[in-house]
Structures are given as C-alpha cells and as structure tokens.
Amino acid sequence: MEGEFDAIALASLGLNAVAIAGTGGVKKLEELAHYRRIYLAFDDDMAGHKATETGLKMFKPGHAKAVTLSPDPNDWLASLEVQEPKAFWNMAHGSKLVERAADHGEAMVEYMDDPDAKAGEPTGIVGLDSLLGGGKRLGEVTVLHAEAKSGKNTLWHQMMYNWLERDIAIGYASREISPSTEVLPQLFSIHLNKNLWATGLADGDYHIIEEKLESWPLYFAKGYGTFLEADIVEWMEALSYQGVQYYFFDHLHYMLEDSGNHAQAAEMARLFKTMAKRLNVHVDLIVQPNKLYDGAKVSRQSLKGCSGVEQALDNLLLFNRIPHEDGKKSNRSDLEVSLIRSKLGKSGLITLEYDPANTTMKEIEFE
C-alpha cells in the first residue's frame, strides 16, 4: 500500500499489510523478499502505475502480483455501517482469484461471433492456413520443430514478410542470428525478388529499403545467447503496450543458461504460454531436436523437453528436408501439422520448396 491509513485498515481485519509512505518509498519493498507471495496495491494513477512496474521488477516472475483495490481500503471500511472482515477479504482477494461463469458470458459471445478471432491470422501459406483452421490465434503458442540448417528460419522469414506487408506488428527475438546480416537481408531478398547475398544492392534498392524500414512494424530484442525470463517478460510487455501481438523466438534452447536442461526448457515453454494468455498474443517458438540418427526425421519424440514442452504448446509443426534419391538434401521440405488445439484445425502435411534465386519458400505439389 502507499498510505498508512489503508495499511492500518487492512491490518485491523487481520491481513498483513505494509505502507511505503508514498510511491517514493518503493525501494522498501526489498525488505519483503522473504515472503512467499506479495501483492502490490498502489493507487490507480500514473505514479502508482510506475511504482507497480518498478516493484514487480524487484522480484522474480510470479513472486509479486499487482492488484487494484477500489475504493481505497480505508475509505471502503469507513463507509460500512457494520465492519465485516469476510466481506473485505472477498473484495481484496476473492475478486482477484474467483470468477463466476457469468463473468465470461459477454467475452464468450463476442469471441464466438468473431470469425477472425476463432480462425486466427493467416500466415499467407495457403496449405498451412487450411490445416491450422485459418491461421495463428491469439493466446496460443506454436512450436516449429526442426533441425539446424534445415531452412526453418527461411520459412519463418517468409511468414514474417507476409505479415509485415499487411502491416501486422511483429516482435522478433533471436539469440543466435543477426538482424543486420541475416534477418533483414532475407526479408529484403524476398521483397526485391533477388538473393541479395548473391547480387548485392543496386542503386535503386537503397531508397526502397529505407522506406520499408520506416514503415514495417518490426521490433528486435537486443543481445545474443541466454535470454533471462525477467528480460523476456519486460520485452514482451514493452512491445505489448505498443500493440504488438505476434512474437517469434529463435530458438528455445539457445536462450537457456543450460541448453541441455530439459526441465529448464519446459519451464521456459510454460512462461511463453503464460505470456501468450496474459497479454493475449501469439508466440512462435523454434525448438531443435535431440540428436538424430542419420536419415531420421524430427518427430514429437525428438522434441527436447518432450512432455513438458508439449504440454505448453498449442500447435506443433514438424519441418523435415526431403532428401534426393542420392541421399543429399534437396530444396524441398515437408511441413507437418502434428498437434493442433483449435477445433477448426486438423493434422496434415504440405510440401514447400526453397527458391535460392530470391530466398522465398513456397508451397508446391509433387508432379
């Protein structure tokens, strides 16, 4: 709490409460770190919001939670003819933890009447969208499971390009590839219809690139290697405030402090699912496999952190290069929808082909 009288009001009802004497005393929260659960109930104004944001960062994710008490506890208590502790407890805690079915009625009707919300945002790859039941839905996590150097990022960049051209904002966090030398050159190779690594830039390309960089709603995460949970939360929340609803994380195990720790991988996957639900966004995540035998394909069984990661995802896409008859890798790949949560979707497989002339990935049918 900010005010002493509000803290006293709570204490009089048997609740543990501490006042920091205004938002300037937020540093005092460090003294509460030994408590199992902490609720920050600052005033519902700009100063209170800033203090809440600062306070949440002082604790591990999930240790502290922001709540809004309206009216203030002291004002509410003073307005009662009969002071009833149970009533106030329900206001302070029950209203935040218990929801009646009727509370969700309006949201359910709104969702069921919105075909776009149910179907999701189309990726622009027709066969994939058909299997997904329309596209990628908010509140969900999609895992692309593929080997290293398989073309998985090329596929991602193709989907990202399709969305950027429709002015759909994207947050992209890679802890291993460079935005300047890998991501953006691929996006502009697609846009300019030529492999920029092979051709270089023509005089007329510079103006086009400058205009697109200003207009595309694309945001990157700084840094390489380990991506701490607190930093992921901060980055996603910052972009969510700017209206970003689609996030790409490349790749799960490269972000971990211990890439071989399956329990850590499962915990990180659960974090992404929590953030997808809390912020109402879609999260795309690349997960590479356990070591495969020669000729083996990625599958649900090769997923690192298998059951733990699988429980947190909504859609699982398996991406496998198709070998030539001589055993060498071709430019063709199978993309299989192995798991899907939506009742509009279905499992199935499409075939994609990479065109090295312009680095695009397009759906094909075998002749």
Secondary structure, DSSP 8 states (H G I E B T S, - for coil): --SHHHHHHHHTTT------SSGGGGGGGGGGTTSS-EEE---SSHHHHHHHHHHHHTS-TTTEEE---SS-HHHHHHH-SS--HHHHHIIIIIHHH---GGGGHHHHHHHHT-HHHHH-B--S-HHHHHHHTSSB-TT-EEEEEE-TTSSHHHHHHHHHHHHHTTT--EEEEESSS-IIIIIHHHHHHHHHTS-HHHH---TTHHHHHHHHHHHS-EEE---SS---HHHHHHHHHHHHTTT--EEEEE-HHHHSSSTT-HHHHHHHHHHHHHHHHHHT-EEEEEE-BS---TT----GGGBTTHHHHHHH-SEEEEEEEEE-TTS-EEEEEEEEEEEE--TT---EEEEEEEETTTTEEEEE---
